[in-house]
Amino acid sequence: MRLETPRLQLRELNEGDLPALRAILQDEQTMTAYEGAFDEPMVRGWLQRMRERYREDGFGLWAVELSDTGEMIGQCGLTRQRILGADVIEVGYLFNRAHWHRGYAVEAATACREYAFDQLTAERVWAQVRDTNLASMNVAIRLGMTVRGRFVKHYRGVEMPHLAFAVDRPRSGC
């Protein structure tokens, strides 16, 4: 799988991406919504889960590279999640802090949303956002999403309130 946007390329993660993954997943500030940075086994487990998702679902979080340099600056993609009691397709995004506030998350997530509608024929795409993560909320809003509910995730021994954002497939005119 490969997606391209004007500035970015998205592709499957591989072992060669571990240094870039560490730079993201082991950064305390970047990982605030996950209750802190990951240690090495957690980083490797993350990569292994994404590789399993590619095999089982045909999609997962993908490496996001700058088209002009090939530098991996983040991850963005689709995963199956349980939100508000339903199994859904969710768009997720997590970028290296050095590349925040440049529109990359919106650009990559827009491509993933369109992939979900066009290739996976999803009727709705979701985003689960921790209720303290204003930057991720703004990305979801820029994707055309609205809040559909609230829920609590239990992760790393912590109860984390989340907002369930979603956008429906556009309806074609008559």
Buried (B, 14 or more C-beta within 10 A) or exposed (E): EEBEBEBBBBBBBEEEBBEBBBBBBBBEEBBEBBEEBBEEEBBBEBBEEBBEBBEEEEBBBBBBBBEEEEEBBBBBBBBEBEBBEEEBBBBBBBBBBEBBEEBBBBBBBBBBBEBBBEEBEBEBBBBBBBBEBEEBBEBBBBBBBEEBEEBEBEEEEEEBEBBBBBBBBEEEEE
